Amino acid sequence: MKFNEQYTVENYIIEFLCGDRSFAPTQDDKKQVTQDGSAGGLGYEYIPPQEFTQLREFENEYIVSPLLLAAIKRINNIDDDEAYNIVREVKKIDTNEGFLNLFRNGVDIVDLATKRTINYRVVDFDNLLNNQFVVSNQFYFEGNSENIRPDILVFLNGLPVVDIEAKSPTASVSVNYENAVDQIGRYERNAWKLFLPNCFNVATDGLKTVYGVTYSPKQYFAE
């Protein structure tokens, strides 16, 4: 077997999150995961990169609209028209702080018929099984000054919330998790839109793993 980032550390992480990729967990399986962690990894859904590209119209899109739309409909029990309005509001957010507020508080929209303000959520904190956690790898993204391909991205209801960069411990004695941290920083600068909804990032070489919140300098990444 060829040992590199994809076939050692990256695959291990995906299996840890999603379990056996030939296994498609049912809703009952996901419930079992929340109880004892026994089925399908952590219960995240894996979508291969070739399938993931079909969910985006353009390669500079960081919001996966079909997944976000489905989540909004499911969480708020609303129809397509209402959900599309919320998706449009979400796409107007242009700061990391704005997305944090979205995750916490949802979106307020005025009903034109009743003039009432209605709150819609994009994350269900009361019923975690109502959310969709998706993992994809080698996600191609057209950045502002560099086109990037993050190793692993975790999406929450269609929004990219975690970037995981993996370096292989077999590649070179000079390659380790610090190179992954540097890569994350470069991605944040050169493809910053992808990190607007980001909550934190993970860097690993399979031997040591560190994490840091969005835009953290290297010295603030912690084990």
C-alpha positions as CSV (number, residue, x, y, z in Angstrom):
1,M,0.0,0.0,0.0
2,K,1.1,3.5,-0.8
3,F,1.5,5.4,2.5
4,N,0.7,9.1,2.3
5,E,-1.6,11.7,3.9
6,Q,-4.7,10.2,2.3
7,Y,-4.1,6.5,3.0
8,T,-3.0,6.8,6.6
9,V,-4.1,9.7,8.8
10,E,-6.9,11.0,6.5
11,N,-8.6,7.7,6.2
12,Y,-8.3,7.0,9.9
13,I,-10.0,10.3,10.7
14,I,-12.9,9.7,8.3
15,E,-13.5,6.2,9.7
16,F,-13.4,7.6,13.2
17,L,-16.1,10.2,12.3
18,C,-18.2,8.1,9.8
19,G,-17.4,4.5,10.5
20,D,-17.2,2.0,7.7
21,R,-17.8,4.0,4.5
22,S,-19.7,1.1,3.0
23,F,-22.1,1.3,5.9
24,A,-25.0,3.9,5.6
25,P,-26.4,4.5,9.1
26,T,-30.1,4.6,9.6
27,Q,-31.8,7.0,12.0
28,D,-31.9,4.2,14.6
29,D,-28.2,3.6,14.1
30,K,-27.5,7.3,14.7
31,K,-29.6,7.2,17.9
32,Q,-27.4,4.2,19.0
33,V,-24.3,6.3,18.3
34,T,-25.5,9.0,20.7
35,Q,-26.1,6.4,23.4
36,D,-23.0,4.3,23.3
37,G,-20.9,5.3,20.3
38,S,-21.1,1.8,18.9
39,A,-22.5,2.2,15.4
40,G,-20.9,3.9,12.4
41,G,-18.2,5.9,14.1
42,L,-19.6,9.1,15.5
43,G,-22.6,8.9,13.1
44,Y,-21.3,11.5,10.6
45,E,-22.3,11.0,6.9
46,Y,-19.5,10.6,4.4
47,I,-19.9,12.1,0.9
48,P,-17.1,11.4,-1.6
49,P,-15.6,14.5,-3.3
50,Q,-16.9,13.4,-6.7
51,E,-20.5,13.4,-5.4
52,F,-20.0,16.5,-3.3
53,T,-19.1,18.6,-6.4
54,Q,-22.7,17.8,-7.7
55,L,-24.1,19.6,-4.7
56,R,-22.4,22.9,-5.7
57,E,-23.1,25.0,-8.8
58,F,-19.7,26.8,-8.6
59,E,-16.4,25.9,-7.1
60,N,-16.2,29.1,-5.0
61,E,-19.4,28.2,-3.2
62,Y,-18.8,27.4,0.5
63,I,-22.4,27.0,1.5
64,V,-23.9,23.7,0.3
65,S,-27.3,25.0,-0.5
66,P,-29.2,21.7,-0.9
67,L,-28.0,20.5,2.5
68,L,-28.8,23.8,4.2
69,L,-32.2,24.0,2.6
70,A,-33.1,20.5,3.7
71,A,-32.0,21.2,7.2
72,I,-33.9,24.5,7.5
73,K,-37.1,22.7,6.3
74,R,-36.6,19.8,8.7
75,I,-35.7,21.9,11.8
76,N,-38.4,24.5,11.3
77,N,-41.1,22.3,9.7
78,I,-41.6,24.8,6.8
79,D,-42.1,24.6,3.1
80,D,-39.6,25.3,0.2
81,D,-40.6,28.9,-0.3
82,E,-40.0,29.9,3.4
83,A,-36.8,27.9,3.5
84,Y,-35.4,29.5,0.3
85,N,-35.9,33.0,2.0
86,I,-33.8,31.9,5.0
87,V,-31.1,30.5,2.7
88,R,-30.9,33.8,1.0
89,E,-30.5,35.6,4.3
90,V,-27.8,33.2,5.4
91,K,-25.9,33.9,2.2
92,K,-25.8,37.6,3.0
93,I,-23.6,36.9,6.1
94,D,-20.0,37.9,5.5
95,T,-18.2,37.6,8.8
96,N,-17.2,34.8,11.1
97,E,-19.0,36.6,14.0
98,G,-22.1,36.8,11.9
99,F,-22.2,33.0,11.4
100,L,-21.6,32.4,15.1
101,N,-24.6,34.5,15.8
102,L,-26.5,32.5,13.2
103,F,-25.6,29.2,14.9
104,R,-26.7,30.5,18.3
105,N,-29.7,32.6,17.5
106,G,-31.0,31.7,14.0
107,V,-32.5,34.1,11.6
108,D,-35.3,36.6,12.3
109,I,-37.6,37.3,9.3
110,V,-40.7,39.6,9.2
111,D,-43.8,37.9,7.9
112,L,-45.2,40.3,5.3
113,A,-48.7,39.1,5.8
114,T,-48.9,39.4,9.6
115,K,-46.0,41.8,10.2
116,R,-44.8,39.5,12.9
117,T,-41.1,38.7,13.3
118,I,-40.5,34.9,13.1
119,N,-37.3,33.2,14.3
120,Y,-35.9,30.4,12.2
121,R,-33.1,28.1,13.4
122,V,-30.4,26.6,11.3
123,V,-29.1,24.3,14.1
124,D,-31.3,22.2,16.3
125,F,-29.8,22.2,19.8
126,D,-32.8,20.5,21.3
127,N,-32.7,17.4,19.0
128,L,-29.2,16.8,17.7
129,L,-30.4,14.0,15.4
130,N,-32.3,16.7,13.5
131,N,-29.0,18.1,12.3
132,Q,-26.9,16.7,9.5
133,F,-23.2,16.2,10.0
134,V,-21.4,15.6,6.7
135,V,-17.7,14.8,6.1
136,S,-16.0,15.1,2.7
137,N,-12.3,15.0,1.8
138,Q,-10.1,16.7,-0.9
139,F,-12.8,19.4,-1.2
140,Y,-11.8,21.7,-4.1
141,F,-12.4,25.3,-3.4
142,E,-11.7,28.4,-5.6
143,G,-10.2,30.9,-3.2
144,N,-9.5,34.6,-3.6
145,S,-5.8,34.2,-4.3
146,E,-5.3,30.4,-4.2
147,N,-7.3,27.4,-5.1
148,I,-7.2,24.9,-2.2
149,R,-8.1,21.3,-1.5
150,P,-8.5,20.8,2.3
151,D,-7.9,17.3,3.5
152,I,-11.2,16.9,5.4
153,L,-14.1,19.3,5.9
154,V,-16.9,18.8,8.4
155,F,-20.2,20.4,7.4
156,L,-23.1,21.1,9.8
157,N,-26.3,21.4,7.9
158,G,-24.4,22.4,4.8
159,L,-22.1,24.9,6.4
160,P,-18.3,24.2,6.7
161,V,-17.5,24.3,10.4
162,V,-14.2,22.4,10.8
163,D,-11.2,22.0,8.6
164,I,-8.9,19.0,9.4
165,E,-5.4,19.0,7.8
166,A,-3.5,15.8,8.1
167,K,0.2,15.2,7.5
168,S,1.7,11.7,7.2
169,P,4.2,10.6,9.9
170,T,5.8,8.5,7.2
171,A,6.4,11.3,4.7
172,S,9.5,12.9,6.1
173,V,11.1,13.5,9.5
174,S,10.7,17.2,8.8
175,V,6.9,16.9,8.2
176,N,4.6,17.0,11.2
177,Y,1.5,18.6,12.6
178,E,3.1,22.1,12.5
179,N,3.1,21.9,8.8
180,A,-0.6,21.3,8.9
181,V,-1.1,24.3,11.2
182,D,0.8,26.5,8.7
183,Q,-1.3,25.1,5.9
184,I,-4.5,26.1,7.7
185,G,-3.2,29.6,8.2
186,R,-2.4,29.9,4.5
187,Y,-5.9,28.6,3.6
188,E,-7.5,31.1,5.9
189,R,-5.7,34.0,4.2
190,N,-6.0,32.8,0.6
191,A,-9.4,31.3,0.6
192,W,-11.0,33.2,3.5
193,K,-14.6,32.8,2.4
194,L,-14.5,29.1,3.1
195,F,-13.7,30.0,6.8
196,L,-16.5,32.4,7.3
197,P,-18.7,29.8,9.0
198,N,-15.7,28.0,10.5
199,C,-15.7,27.2,14.2
200,F,-12.3,25.6,14.7
201,N,-9.6,23.7,12.8
202,V,-7.6,20.6,13.5
203,A,-4.0,19.7,12.6
204,T,-2.6,16.3,13.0
205,D,0.3,14.0,11.9
206,G,-1.2,10.9,13.4
207,L,1.1,11.1,16.4
208,K,0.1,14.5,17.7
209,T,-3.2,16.4,17.2
210,V,-3.9,20.0,18.0
211,Y,-6.9,22.3,17.4
212,G,-7.5,26.0,17.3
213,V,-10.4,28.4,16.7
214,T,-10.6,30.3,13.5
215,Y,-7.7,32.5,12.7
216,S,-5.7,31.3,15.8
217,P,-1.9,31.9,15.6
218,K,0.1,28.7,15.7
219,Q,1.1,29.2,19.4
220,Y,-2.6,29.1,20.4
221,F,-3.3,25.6,19.0
222,A,-3.7,23.2,21.8
223,E,-3.7,19.4,22.2
